[in-house]
Amino acid sequence: MKAAIYTEQGLASEVLRIQVMEDLMPLENEVQIEIHYSGVNPGEVKKRADTFGVGMPYEKIIPHSDGSGYVRSVGSLVDEKWIGKKVLCFGAQSYRQFGTAAEYCCVPVSNVYEVAEHVDLKQAAQMGIPGITAHRAIHVGGCEVRQDRTNQVVLIQGGSGAVGQCVIAMAKKSGAVVLATVRKEKDLQIATLAGADQVFLANEKLKEDVLTAYPEGVDHIVEVAFASNIETDVAILKLGGTIATYASDQSPASVPFWPLVFSNISIYFLGSDDFSEASKQAAVEDLAEALAEGWQGLAIGEIYDLVDIDQAHLHIENRKEGRSLVKVR
């Protein structure tokens, strides 16, 4: 099989290369997926660049955790009914060596979910890291898997990003009134198309604009820029409100301690690799159902062939518009 690999960390153009290697075969609890599309996430780009300073966990790595395609074989403990199914997969390179940037990928059957025949494989390939993070950001607190947010007001900071678009969809599915923020006027439509009921520009008037529209404040905020936004978030949350954050624009980040205490606000910090198996399965179930029901999914910027995987990584690093995907087949 053809696979993109790296054996050292560094610039995409210098360390990523295409290699022909033996087909990967599934272990007893795994399925082998013929990969059609491989999702590219910022965290994987940072792993390849060693942004976190962790180093190489394996001598050779096939990047990317998310993908889509068809199950071609199964391990001895997996029901053969999986063979031939159209699926999405996640976690292929989370604490694992070989991800989805290859013609074949093997993952535990618990990391696979069947998608409807009419669902676009390009969208299915993107639902892992951003979608699971988004789902947990809506359902964290109060229950392990799902909670009903009917009539609650939820604000998504960064509604035009990949996680933000998924959060909007999952918040709508939970029954919430969904507000979103974007930094640029041209991104207003992205958040609106994702399903937001109202979209605000993230500027100095945000607090005033939100409280004018919702004088009692909001119930829950999903945060992408924790350090910069925490004071505004506290100001527009109801008493007993909650924040779920998966990213920060600064680290370490300071917090307005007493306002948080006086408002009885709870903050949840989310790292998708370590969510429970039950919450991950609930997430992909809801995401796949949303796609099957007509949700358009994520805005794609460009699709790259496997041989151009370095350009797919640069797409992320250069902050080009839309998602970056790798077409394997």
C-alpha positions as CSV (number, residue, x, y, z in Angstrom):
1,M,0.0,0.0,0.0
2,K,1.0,3.6,-0.4
3,A,1.3,5.7,2.7
4,A,2.5,9.1,3.8
5,I,5.1,8.7,6.6
6,Y,7.6,10.7,8.6
7,T,10.5,9.3,10.6
8,E,11.6,12.7,12.1
9,Q,9.8,15.9,13.0
10,G,10.2,19.1,11.1
11,L,8.9,21.1,8.1
12,A,6.2,19.3,6.1
13,S,8.1,19.6,2.8
14,E,11.2,18.0,4.5
15,V,9.9,15.2,6.6
16,L,6.7,13.9,4.9
17,R,7.2,11.4,2.1
18,I,5.3,8.7,0.3
19,Q,6.4,5.1,0.9
20,V,5.2,1.8,-0.4
21,M,4.8,-0.7,2.4
22,E,3.0,-4.0,3.2
23,D,-0.8,-3.7,3.7
24,L,-1.7,-3.3,7.4
25,M,-3.8,-6.2,8.6
26,P,-6.3,-5.9,11.5
27,L,-5.6,-7.3,14.9
28,E,-8.3,-9.4,16.6
29,N,-10.4,-6.4,17.7
30,E,-9.8,-4.2,14.7
31,V,-11.2,-3.6,11.2
32,Q,-9.1,-2.8,8.1
33,I,-10.5,0.3,6.2
34,E,-9.8,1.1,2.6
35,I,-9.3,4.8,3.1
36,H,-10.8,7.2,0.6
37,Y,-10.3,10.5,2.5
38,S,-8.1,11.4,5.3
39,G,-8.9,14.4,7.5
40,V,-6.2,16.9,8.5
41,N,-6.4,18.5,11.9
42,P,-4.2,21.3,13.4
43,G,-3.1,19.0,16.3
44,E,-1.6,16.5,13.8
45,V,0.2,19.2,12.0
46,K,1.7,20.3,15.3
47,K,2.7,16.7,16.1
48,R,4.6,16.5,12.9
49,A,6.3,19.8,13.6
50,D,7.0,18.9,17.2
51,T,5.2,22.1,18.4
52,F,4.5,20.5,21.8
53,G,8.1,19.3,22.3
54,V,7.1,15.7,22.9
55,G,9.3,14.2,20.3
56,M,8.7,11.0,18.2
57,P,6.6,8.4,20.1
58,Y,7.4,5.9,17.3
59,E,10.2,5.4,14.9
60,K,7.8,5.8,11.9
61,I,4.4,7.5,11.9
62,I,1.6,7.6,9.4
63,P,-0.2,10.8,10.3
64,H,-3.9,11.7,10.8
65,S,-6.5,10.3,13.1
66,D,-9.7,10.8,11.1
67,G,-10.8,9.2,7.8
68,S,-13.5,7.6,5.8
69,G,-13.9,4.6,3.4
70,Y,-15.0,1.0,3.3
71,V,-14.3,-1.9,5.6
72,R,-12.3,-4.6,3.7
73,S,-11.4,-7.1,6.4
74,V,-11.9,-7.7,10.1
75,G,-10.0,-9.2,13.0
76,S,-11.0,-12.6,14.5
77,L,-13.1,-11.1,17.3
78,V,-15.0,-8.7,15.0
79,D,-18.4,-9.6,13.3
80,E,-17.9,-10.1,9.6
81,K,-21.1,-8.1,9.0
82,W,-18.7,-5.0,9.0
83,I,-17.1,-6.1,5.7
84,G,-18.2,-3.8,2.9
85,K,-19.7,-1.1,5.2
86,K,-19.2,2.6,4.4
87,V,-17.7,4.1,7.6
88,L,-16.0,7.0,9.3
89,C,-13.2,6.3,11.7
90,F,-11.5,8.4,14.4
91,G,-8.5,8.0,16.8
92,A,-6.5,6.2,14.2
93,Q,-3.3,8.0,15.3
94,S,-4.3,8.9,18.9
95,Y,-1.8,6.9,21.0
96,R,-1.2,4.8,17.9
97,Q,1.5,4.6,15.2
98,F,-0.4,4.4,11.9
99,G,-3.1,6.9,10.9
100,T,-5.4,7.4,7.9
101,A,-2.9,9.0,5.4
102,A,-2.6,5.6,3.7
103,E,-4.5,3.3,1.4
104,Y,-5.3,1.1,4.3
105,C,-5.7,1.8,8.0
106,C,-6.5,-0.5,10.9
107,V,-8.4,0.7,13.9
108,P,-10.4,-0.8,16.8
109,V,-13.9,-1.6,15.8
110,S,-15.0,0.8,18.6
111,N,-13.4,3.7,16.6
112,V,-15.6,3.0,13.6
113,Y,-19.1,4.1,12.8
114,E,-21.3,3.2,9.8
115,V,-22.6,6.1,7.7
116,A,-25.6,6.3,5.4
117,E,-25.0,5.5,1.7
118,H,-25.9,9.1,0.7
119,V,-23.5,10.7,3.1
120,D,-20.5,12.3,1.5
121,L,-17.3,10.5,2.4
122,K,-15.5,13.9,2.4
123,Q,-17.7,15.0,5.2
124,A,-17.5,11.7,7.0
125,A,-13.7,11.9,7.1
126,Q,-13.8,15.2,9.1
127,M,-16.1,14.2,11.9
128,G,-13.5,12.7,14.3
129,I,-11.4,15.3,16.3
130,P,-13.6,18.4,15.6
131,G,-16.9,16.6,15.8
132,I,-16.2,14.6,19.0
133,T,-14.8,17.7,20.6
134,A,-17.8,19.7,19.6
135,H,-20.3,17.0,20.9
136,R,-18.6,16.8,24.3
137,A,-18.5,20.6,24.5
138,I,-22.3,20.7,24.3
139,H,-23.0,17.7,26.5
140,V,-20.3,18.0,29.2
141,G,-21.5,18.5,32.7
142,G,-24.6,16.9,34.1
143,C,-24.3,13.6,32.3
144,E,-21.7,11.2,30.8
145,V,-23.0,11.1,27.3
146,R,-25.9,13.5,26.4
147,Q,-28.0,16.1,28.0
148,D,-31.1,17.9,26.9
149,R,-30.5,21.6,26.3
150,T,-34.0,22.4,25.1
151,N,-34.7,26.2,25.4
152,Q,-31.2,26.8,26.8
153,V,-29.2,29.6,25.2
154,V,-25.8,28.4,24.1
155,L,-23.0,30.7,22.7
156,I,-20.3,29.3,20.5
157,Q,-17.2,31.5,20.3
158,G,-15.5,30.9,16.9
159,G,-18.5,29.6,15.1
160,S,-16.9,29.6,11.7
161,G,-14.1,27.2,12.6
162,A,-14.3,23.4,12.2
163,V,-15.1,22.7,15.9
164,G,-17.4,25.7,16.0
165,Q,-19.4,24.6,13.0
166,C,-19.8,21.1,14.6
167,V,-20.8,22.7,17.9
168,I,-23.5,24.7,16.3
169,A,-24.9,21.5,14.7
170,M,-24.7,19.5,17.9
171,A,-26.2,22.4,20.0
172,K,-29.2,22.6,17.6
173,K,-29.6,18.9,17.8
174,S,-29.7,19.1,21.6
175,G,-32.6,21.6,21.4
176,A,-30.7,24.8,22.3
177,V,-31.1,28.3,21.0
178,V,-27.8,28.7,19.3
179,L,-25.7,31.9,19.2
180,A,-22.3,32.1,17.6
181,T,-19.5,34.6,17.2
182,V,-17.1,35.2,14.2
183,R,-14.2,37.6,13.8
184,K,-14.9,38.6,10.2
185,E,-18.0,39.7,8.4
186,K,-17.3,37.2,5.6
187,D,-17.6,34.4,8.1
188,L,-21.1,35.3,9.2
189,Q,-22.6,33.1,6.5
190,I,-20.5,30.1,7.5
191,A,-21.9,30.1,11.0
192,T,-25.4,30.8,9.7
193,L,-25.3,27.9,7.3
194,A,-24.1,25.7,10.1
195,G,-27.4,26.4,11.8
196,A,-26.8,29.3,14.3
197,D,-30.0,31.2,15.2
198,Q,-28.0,34.4,15.5
199,V,-24.4,35.4,14.7
200,F,-22.4,38.2,16.3
201,L,-19.2,39.8,15.4
202,A,-16.5,39.2,18.1
203,N,-15.6,42.8,18.8
204,E,-15.7,45.3,21.6
205,K,-19.5,45.4,21.4
206,L,-20.0,41.7,21.9
207,K,-21.1,41.9,25.5
208,E,-23.5,44.7,24.8
209,D,-24.9,43.0,21.7
210,V,-25.5,39.7,23.4
211,L,-27.1,41.1,26.6
212,T,-29.3,43.4,24.5
213,A,-30.7,40.4,22.6
214,Y,-30.7,38.1,25.7
215,P,-30.9,40.3,28.9
216,E,-30.8,37.4,31.3
217,G,-27.6,36.1,29.7
218,V,-26.7,32.7,28.3
219,D,-26.6,29.3,29.9
220,H,-23.5,27.8,28.3
221,I,-20.5,29.0,26.3
222,V,-18.2,26.9,24.1
223,E,-14.8,28.6,24.0
224,V,-12.0,28.5,21.5
225,A,-9.9,31.5,22.8
226,F,-10.2,31.0,26.6
227,A,-7.6,33.5,27.7
228,S,-8.9,36.5,25.7
229,N,-12.6,35.8,26.2
230,I,-13.0,34.6,29.7
231,E,-13.9,38.0,31.2
232,T,-16.5,38.6,28.5
233,D,-17.8,35.1,29.0
234,V,-18.3,35.6,32.7
235,A,-20.1,38.9,32.0
236,I,-22.7,37.3,29.7
237,L,-23.3,34.0,31.6
238,K,-26.3,33.5,33.8
239,L,-25.9,32.6,37.4
240,G,-24.7,29.0,37.5
241,G,-23.7,29.0,33.8
242,T,-21.0,26.8,32.3
243,I,-18.1,27.1,30.0
244,A,-16.6,24.3,27.9
245,T,-13.2,25.2,26.4
246,Y,-11.0,23.2,24.1
247,A,-8.4,25.8,23.1
248,S,-6.8,29.0,24.3
249,D,-5.0,31.8,22.5
250,Q,-2.6,32.2,25.4
251,S,-1.1,29.8,27.9
252,P,-0.9,30.2,30.8
253,A,-4.2,32.0,31.1
254,S,-5.4,34.0,34.0
255,V,-9.0,34.0,35.2
256,P,-11.3,36.5,37.0
257,F,-11.6,34.3,40.1
258,W,-14.1,36.2,42.2
259,P,-16.6,37.0,39.4
260,L,-16.5,33.2,38.6
261,V,-17.1,32.4,42.2
262,F,-19.9,34.9,42.8
263,S,-21.7,33.7,39.6
264,N,-21.1,30.0,40.5
265,I,-19.7,29.3,37.0
266,S,-18.3,25.9,36.2
267,I,-15.5,25.5,33.6
268,Y,-14.8,22.2,31.7
269,F,-11.5,21.7,29.9
270,L,-11.7,19.3,27.0
271,G,-9.1,17.1,25.4
272,S,-10.7,14.8,22.8
273,D,-8.1,11.9,22.9
274,D,-9.1,11.1,26.5
275,F,-12.9,11.2,26.4
276,S,-14.7,8.1,27.4
277,E,-15.5,5.5,24.8
278,A,-19.2,6.0,25.5
279,S,-19.1,9.7,24.8
280,K,-17.1,9.2,21.6
281,Q,-19.6,6.7,20.3
282,A,-22.5,9.0,21.2
283,A,-20.7,11.8,19.4
284,V,-20.1,9.9,16.1
285,E,-23.7,8.5,16.2
286,D,-25.1,12.0,16.5
287,L,-22.7,13.5,13.9
288,A,-23.5,10.7,11.4
289,E,-27.2,11.1,12.0
290,A,-26.9,14.9,11.4
291,L,-25.2,14.4,8.1
292,A,-27.7,11.8,7.1
293,E,-30.5,14.2,7.9
294,G,-29.1,16.9,5.7
295,W,-26.5,18.9,7.7
296,Q,-24.0,20.2,5.2
297,G,-21.0,19.4,7.4
298,L,-17.8,21.5,7.3
299,A,-16.7,24.1,4.8
300,I,-13.9,22.5,2.7
301,G,-11.1,24.8,1.5
302,E,-9.1,22.4,-0.7
303,I,-8.6,18.6,-1.3
304,Y,-5.1,17.4,-1.9
305,D,-3.8,14.1,-3.4
306,L,-1.8,11.9,-1.1
307,V,1.4,12.8,-2.9
308,D,0.7,16.4,-1.9
309,I,0.2,15.8,1.8
310,D,2.8,18.4,2.6
311,Q,0.6,21.0,0.9
312,A,-2.4,19.8,3.0
313,H,-0.3,20.5,6.1
314,L,0.8,23.9,4.9
315,H,-2.9,24.7,4.2
316,I,-3.4,24.4,8.0
317,E,-0.2,26.2,9.0
318,N,-0.9,29.1,6.6
319,R,-4.4,29.4,8.0
320,K,-6.0,29.1,4.5
321,E,-9.8,29.3,4.4
322,G,-11.8,26.1,4.8
323,R,-10.8,22.6,5.8
324,S,-7.9,20.7,4.3
325,L,-8.5,17.1,3.2
326,V,-6.3,14.4,1.6
327,K,-7.8,12.3,-1.1
328,V,-6.3,8.8,-0.9
329,R,-8.3,7.1,-3.6
